[in-house]
């Protein structure tokens, strides 16, 4: 199995543009990934919060790959591990993973936008053939560079693109990454991304990573992890991820596990005001 330590050119590309695309990287196990994806959903009622997916709203489960021994093992696969290690360091954190049935459009957004955040990335697994007209990922290269005038202007204006630029979401200039199962897209959480024209049951799951937090920023890590309480969870990582972890995998889990013990209390408080766990 070939390793995928990123080259200096790939790292420079990622730093400048905020993403990398690996067509066919996991083509040899795409069918197995899809089977495991569907099995997790079937075991959890078929859709959001134990109800069938209605095709109108996004259904989401977090943690997700952590519920499958096989999907958890992809954290150890050099093709995934080495991407995360190249960008976030050999002692990177695996911070979370969610599974989704998307429905319709996903408007322009970042997964947070902050110049001071510890570097964090998403590895996205798209499990349906997606074209520009059927929900393929759209990104705006360079939009992750918080503090840069261009990226900051996008952050300020893109949610009102029709009013400000006379361009609705699908017309905003962007790179469209058409994918087939087995393709992998990696991007900085600050990067602006969207999808338009997708089906009522578009399948995607993620694995999220960050650099290890220095000791003086652990309270920040606790705050970041605490936001996941909106998914009504007590811990970040799922049972299969922990139960099958060897020493090498535990390096990437230990800092999160040492700093997510407050989630249960936060979740109990949120359940008093939320009708259902978050959809994303």
C-alpha positions as CSV (number, residue, x, y, z in Angstrom):
1,X,0.0,0.0,0.0
2,X,1.6,3.2,-1.2
3,X,2.2,5.9,1.3
4,X,1.1,9.5,0.5
5,X,3.5,11.7,2.4
6,X,2.9,15.0,0.7
7,X,5.6,16.6,-1.4
8,X,6.9,20.1,-0.8
9,X,5.0,21.2,-3.9
10,X,1.7,19.8,-2.5
11,X,2.2,21.4,0.8
12,X,2.9,24.7,-0.8
13,X,-0.2,24.3,-3.0
14,X,-2.3,23.5,0.1
15,X,-0.9,26.5,2.0
16,X,-1.7,28.8,-1.0
17,X,-5.0,27.5,-2.2
18,X,-6.4,25.7,0.8
19,X,-7.2,22.3,-0.6
20,X,-5.9,19.1,-2.3
21,X,-7.7,16.6,-4.5
22,X,-6.8,12.9,-4.7
23,X,-8.8,11.2,-7.4
24,X,-9.1,7.5,-7.0
25,X,-7.1,7.4,-3.8
26,X,-9.4,4.8,-2.1
27,X,-10.9,3.3,-5.3
28,X,-9.9,-0.1,-4.2
29,X,-12.1,0.0,-1.1
30,X,-14.9,2.4,-2.2
31,X,-17.5,-0.4,-2.3
32,X,-16.6,-1.5,1.3
33,X,-16.7,2.2,2.5
34,X,-20.2,2.6,1.0
35,X,-21.4,-0.7,2.6
36,X,-20.1,0.4,6.0
37,X,-21.7,3.9,5.5
38,X,-25.1,2.4,4.8
39,X,-24.8,-0.1,7.6
40,X,-24.3,2.7,10.2
41,X,-27.3,4.6,8.9
42,X,-29.5,1.4,8.9
43,X,-28.5,0.8,12.5
44,X,-29.5,4.3,13.5
45,X,-33.0,4.5,12.0
46,X,-32.1,5.5,8.5
47,X,-31.9,9.2,9.0
48,X,-31.5,12.0,11.5
49,X,-32.1,11.3,15.2
50,X,-33.4,7.8,14.5
51,X,-36.0,8.8,11.9
52,X,-36.0,8.0,8.2
53,X,-34.2,10.6,6.1
54,X,-36.9,12.9,4.7
55,X,-35.0,14.1,1.6
56,X,-35.8,17.7,2.7
57,X,-33.3,18.4,5.5
58,X,-29.8,17.2,6.0
59,X,-29.4,14.1,8.2
60,X,-26.3,13.9,10.3
61,X,-24.6,11.5,12.7
62,X,-21.5,12.4,14.8
63,X,-19.4,10.5,15.6
64,X,-19.7,8.6,12.4
65,X,-16.7,6.6,11.0
66,X,-15.9,5.8,14.7
67,X,-18.9,3.5,14.7
68,X,-17.3,1.1,12.1
69,X,-14.2,-1.0,12.7
70,X,-13.4,-0.7,9.1
71,X,-13.9,3.1,8.7
72,X,-12.0,3.6,12.0
73,X,-9.1,1.7,10.5
74,X,-8.8,4.2,7.7
75,X,-7.2,6.5,10.3
76,X,-4.3,4.0,10.3
77,X,-4.2,3.7,6.5
78,X,-1.1,5.4,5.2
79,X,-3.2,7.1,2.4
80,X,-5.2,8.9,5.1
81,X,-2.8,9.0,8.0
82,X,0.1,10.5,5.9
83,X,-2.0,13.3,4.5
84,X,-3.0,14.4,8.0
85,X,0.5,14.0,9.3
86,X,2.1,15.9,6.4
87,X,-0.2,18.9,7.0
88,X,-0.8,18.8,10.8
89,X,2.3,17.1,12.1
90,X,3.1,13.5,13.0
91,X,1.3,13.9,16.4
92,X,-1.9,15.3,14.8
93,X,-5.3,15.1,16.5
94,X,-8.2,13.3,15.0
95,X,-10.9,15.6,16.2
96,X,-14.2,14.2,14.9
97,X,-16.0,12.6,12.0
98,X,-19.6,13.1,10.8
99,X,-21.7,11.2,8.3
100,X,-24.3,12.9,6.2
101,X,-27.2,12.5,3.8
102,X,-27.4,15.9,2.2
103,X,-30.6,17.2,0.6
104,X,-30.4,19.9,-2.1
105,X,-28.1,22.8,-1.9
106,X,-25.4,23.6,0.6
107,X,-24.8,27.4,0.6
108,X,-21.4,29.0,0.8
109,X,-19.7,28.8,4.1
110,X,-16.5,28.0,6.0
111,X,-16.3,25.4,8.8
112,X,-15.4,28.3,11.0
113,X,-13.2,31.3,9.9
114,X,-10.5,32.4,12.2
115,X,-6.9,33.6,11.7
116,X,-5.8,32.5,15.1
117,X,-7.2,29.0,15.2
118,X,-4.9,26.0,15.4
119,X,-4.6,24.6,11.9
120,X,-7.4,22.2,11.2
121,X,-8.5,20.3,8.1
122,X,-11.3,18.1,6.8
123,X,-10.8,15.0,4.7
124,X,-14.1,14.4,2.8
125,X,-15.3,11.1,1.4
126,X,-17.9,11.6,-1.3
127,X,-19.8,8.4,-2.0
128,X,-21.9,9.3,-5.1
129,X,-20.7,10.4,-8.5
130,X,-21.1,14.2,-8.4
131,X,-21.0,16.7,-11.2
132,X,-21.2,20.5,-11.4
133,X,-25.0,20.1,-11.8
134,X,-25.6,17.3,-9.2
135,X,-23.9,18.6,-6.0
136,X,-20.2,18.4,-6.6
137,X,-18.1,20.3,-4.1
138,X,-17.3,23.9,-5.1
139,X,-14.5,25.8,-3.5
140,X,-12.9,29.2,-3.7
141,X,-9.2,28.7,-3.7
142,X,-7.3,31.0,-1.4
143,X,-10.4,31.9,0.6
144,X,-9.0,30.2,3.7
145,X,-6.3,32.8,4.3
146,X,-8.0,34.7,7.1
147,X,-6.4,38.1,7.5
148,X,-5.9,38.5,3.8
149,X,-8.0,41.3,2.2
150,X,-9.5,38.9,-0.5
151,X,-10.4,36.1,1.9
152,X,-11.8,38.6,4.5
153,X,-14.0,40.2,1.8
154,X,-15.4,36.9,0.9
155,X,-16.2,36.1,4.5
156,X,-18.0,39.4,4.8
157,X,-20.0,39.4,1.6
158,X,-20.5,35.9,0.3
159,X,-23.7,35.1,2.2
160,X,-25.3,38.1,0.5
161,X,-23.8,37.5,-2.9
162,X,-27.0,38.2,-4.8
163,X,-27.4,41.6,-3.2
164,X,-23.7,42.6,-3.2
165,X,-22.4,41.1,-6.4
166,X,-25.5,40.3,-8.4
167,X,-24.5,36.6,-8.3
168,X,-26.5,33.9,-6.7
169,X,-24.7,30.9,-5.1
170,X,-24.1,28.7,-8.1
171,X,-22.9,31.7,-10.1
172,X,-20.1,32.7,-7.7
173,X,-16.8,32.1,-9.4
174,X,-15.4,28.8,-8.0
175,X,-13.5,25.7,-8.7
176,X,-15.8,22.7,-9.1
177,X,-14.4,19.3,-8.0
178,X,-16.4,16.6,-9.7
179,X,-15.9,13.3,-7.8
180,X,-16.6,9.6,-8.0
181,X,-16.6,7.2,-5.0
182,X,-13.0,6.6,-3.9
183,X,-11.9,10.2,-4.5
184,X,-10.7,12.2,-1.6
185,X,-10.8,16.0,-1.0
186,X,-8.8,17.7,1.7
187,X,-9.3,21.3,2.7
188,X,-8.6,23.8,5.4
189,X,-11.6,24.4,7.6
190,X,-11.4,28.2,6.8
191,X,-11.9,27.5,3.1
192,X,-15.2,28.7,1.5
193,X,-17.1,25.8,0.0
194,X,-20.6,24.9,-1.2
195,X,-22.6,22.5,-3.4
196,X,-25.6,23.1,-5.6
197,X,-28.1,20.9,-7.5
198,X,-27.5,17.9,-5.3
199,X,-29.9,15.0,-4.8
200,X,-32.2,14.4,-1.8
201,X,-29.8,11.7,-0.5
202,X,-26.2,12.8,-1.3
203,X,-23.8,10.8,0.8
204,X,-20.7,12.2,2.3
205,X,-18.7,11.6,5.5
206,X,-15.7,13.3,7.0
207,X,-12.7,12.9,9.2
208,X,-11.4,16.1,10.8
209,X,-7.9,16.7,12.1
210,X,-5.9,19.4,13.7
211,X,-2.4,20.1,14.9
212,X,-1.8,19.1,18.5
213,X,-2.6,22.0,20.8
214,X,0.2,23.4,22.8
215,X,-0.3,23.2,26.6
216,X,-1.1,26.9,26.9
217,X,-4.0,26.6,24.5
218,X,-5.7,23.5,25.9
219,X,-8.6,25.6,27.2
220,X,-9.2,26.7,23.6
221,X,-9.3,23.0,22.6
222,X,-11.9,22.3,25.3
223,X,-14.0,25.1,23.9
224,X,-13.7,23.8,20.4
225,X,-14.6,20.3,21.5
226,X,-17.5,21.6,23.6
227,X,-19.2,22.9,20.5
228,X,-19.8,19.3,19.5
229,X,-22.3,19.0,22.3
230,X,-24.9,20.3,19.9
231,X,-24.9,16.7,18.4
232,X,-26.0,15.4,21.8
233,X,-22.9,13.3,22.5
234,X,-21.0,12.6,25.7
235,X,-17.6,12.0,24.1
236,X,-16.0,12.9,20.7
237,X,-14.8,9.5,19.6
238,X,-17.0,6.5,19.1
239,X,-16.6,3.0,20.6
240,X,-15.2,1.2,17.6
241,X,-12.5,3.9,17.1
242,X,-11.3,3.5,20.7
243,X,-11.8,-0.3,21.1
244,X,-9.7,-1.1,18.0
245,X,-7.0,1.6,18.6
246,X,-3.4,0.5,18.8
247,X,-0.6,2.6,20.3
248,X,0.0,4.5,17.0
249,X,-3.7,5.5,16.6
250,X,-4.0,6.5,20.3
251,X,-1.4,9.2,19.7
252,X,-4.0,10.9,17.5
253,X,-6.9,10.4,20.0
254,X,-5.3,11.0,23.4
255,X,-5.3,14.8,23.5
256,X,-9.0,15.0,22.5
257,X,-9.9,12.3,25.0
258,X,-8.2,14.2,27.8
259,X,-10.1,17.4,27.0
260,X,-13.6,16.3,26.0
261,X,-14.9,15.0,29.4
262,X,-17.1,18.1,29.9
263,X,-19.3,17.2,26.8
264,X,-21.8,15.1,28.8
265,X,-22.7,18.0,31.0
266,X,-23.0,20.4,28.1
267,X,-25.2,18.0,26.2
268,X,-27.6,17.6,29.1
269,X,-28.0,21.4,29.2
270,X,-28.5,21.7,25.5
271,X,-31.2,19.0,25.5
272,X,-33.3,21.3,27.6
273,X,-33.6,23.8,24.8
274,X,-33.1,21.8,21.5
275,X,-35.8,19.7,19.9
276,X,-33.2,17.4,18.2
277,X,-29.4,17.2,17.8
278,X,-27.8,19.4,15.3
279,X,-27.9,18.6,11.6
280,X,-24.5,20.0,11.0
